[in-house]
Amino acid sequence: MALEIVTFGCRMNTYESEVMRREAGKAGLGELDGGAVVFNTCAVTSEAVRQAKQAIRKARRERPDARIIVTGCAAQTAPAAFAAMGEVDLVLGNEEKLAAHNYRALPDFGVNDTEKVRVNDIMSVRETASHMVDAIEGRARAFVQVQNGCDHRCTFCIIPYGRGNSRSVPMGAVVEQVKRLAGNGYAEIVLTGVDMTSYGADLPGKPRLGRLVRTILRQVSEVRRLRLSSIDSIEADEELVEAIAAEKRLMPHLHLSLQAGDDMILKRMKRRHLRADSIRFCAEIGRLRPDIVFGADMIAGFPTETEAMFENSLAIVEECGLTHLHVFPFSPREGTPAARMPQVARAVVKERAARLREAGERAYRAHLDRLIGSRQSILVEHDGIGRTEGFTVAAIDAGVPGEIVDAIIAGHDGARLIARVPAAEAA
């Protein structure tokens, strides 16, 4: 444990942590007396920032001689807050964390806060380099970054200030990374980005995400399962929709950035879609790919949200056929327009978040019920647990991590499917 990487937040961070592990290793952090702990933080909510700070303090108590480095979105957006922590030796920005030279020449213990900080203006970054990795530690599936940053300015979101403006990894580099990981035995590749459906707008010829998906599937036959992380449905291009309908190696699971189901709230969030757009998209994709499973991010208690507005968000769970719901109680982020809007009482925010989660749990349980008796292809993640093509968790009685196993769904326990491999096939 000479060099430890602690990752918070999204799949992008998981991928980048592998790059950081390599670059920090090149810089010799693992050879320091006491070693080093690098925190790759998330800034999506104030709770995520609080958890990161708590983990940093705990690490210092447990490893008093280690050098502690903090990076990621929380460090990018609030470097001074982490530099002011006595436990922290160095703060790196999201761009700086991906290069070995930024880990070298650590400041001495006891330096002032400004000497700890190496964070540039992320808005000045115009390209996203392809950082090749050979594996994703502890993962049965591999993540590939295709895009970074976001050009949109949703009123609740701090992430563009942590990630910068949208920039895409050239298609050839993405294909090469997918080939490398598939060649190393990963049966499932997950494409990740901050705003994936904006892919290609900054590249020559402006290829869209659908073109990238089809190119990967055409050129990398070793990929058995290709999965998309979160997408913005209003930006889904025609070729992407066609790929979802026709490409069976593209997994039938889409996680949508919906955020709300009320038009006025969506407008105040500065989203680019209306509730009717979401319902129409889900209906169309469901018609083209009947086995599709939808997940979604939803925010409860956004500023100015009335009970009637919230009811529209509750209703869209059923209207869009959502099954995997990620519910966020609204958390004001300093520096965003939503933080200056009239706030909903915290008790009401928590109560609405609980009701939205309950709606999601009912929908999820109904989804589990529908799968009983079906035959499912399951990627084993770790001993006894895997995921279906639709990303539903299953307890399975066969297979090793990284293996895809066909099984019959015998039932569920309310949280996960119970999958059984037929005796003849197991033998």
Secondary structure as GFF3:
##gff-version 3
##sequence-region A 1 427
A	DSSP	beta_strand	3	7	.	.	.	ID=ss1
A	DSSP	alpha_helix	11	26	.	.	.	ID=ss2
A	DSSP	three_ten_helix	29	31	.	.	.	ID=ss3
A	DSSP	beta_strand	36	41	.	.	.	ID=ss4
A	DSSP	alpha_helix	46	62	.	.	.	ID=ss5
A	DSSP	beta_strand	67	72	.	.	.	ID=ss6
A	DSSP	alpha_helix	73	77	.	.	.	ID=ss7
A	DSSP	alpha_helix	79	83	.	.	.	ID=ss8
A	DSSP	beta_strand	90	92	.	.	.	ID=ss9
A	DSSP	three_ten_helix	96	98	.	.	.	ID=ss10
A	DSSP	three_ten_helix	100	102	.	.	.	ID=ss11
A	DSSP	alpha_helix	113	116	.	.	.	ID=ss12
A	DSSP	beta_strand	117	118	.	.	.	ID=ss13
A	DSSP	three_ten_helix	122	124	.	.	.	ID=ss14
A	DSSP	beta_strand	142	145	.	.	.	ID=ss15
A	DSSP	beta_strand	147	148	.	.	.	ID=ss16
A	DSSP	alpha_helix	159	163	.	.	.	ID=ss17
A	DSSP	beta_strand	167	168	.	.	.	ID=ss18
A	DSSP	alpha_helix	171	183	.	.	.	ID=ss19
A	DSSP	beta_strand	188	192	.	.	.	ID=ss20
A	DSSP	three_ten_helix	196	198	.	.	.	ID=ss21
A	DSSP	alpha_helix	209	219	.	.	.	ID=ss22
A	DSSP	beta_strand	225	228	.	.	.	ID=ss23
A	DSSP	three_ten_helix	233	235	.	.	.	ID=ss24
A	DSSP	alpha_helix	238	246	.	.	.	ID=ss25
A	DSSP	beta_strand	253	259	.	.	.	ID=ss26
A	DSSP	alpha_helix	263	269	.	.	.	ID=ss27
A	DSSP	alpha_helix	275	288	.	.	.	ID=ss28
A	DSSP	beta_strand	293	300	.	.	.	ID=ss29
A	DSSP	alpha_helix	307	319	.	.	.	ID=ss30
A	DSSP	beta_strand	322	329	.	.	.	ID=ss31
A	DSSP	three_ten_helix	337	340	.	.	.	ID=ss32
A	DSSP	alpha_helix	346	371	.	.	.	ID=ss33
A	DSSP	beta_strand	375	382	.	.	.	ID=ss34
A	DSSP	beta_strand	385	388	.	.	.	ID=ss35
A	DSSP	beta_strand	393	396	.	.	.	ID=ss36
A	DSSP	beta_strand	404	412	.	.	.	ID=ss37
A	DSSP	beta_strand	417	420	.	.	.	ID=ss38
A	DSSP	alpha_helix	423	426	.	.	.	ID=ss39
###
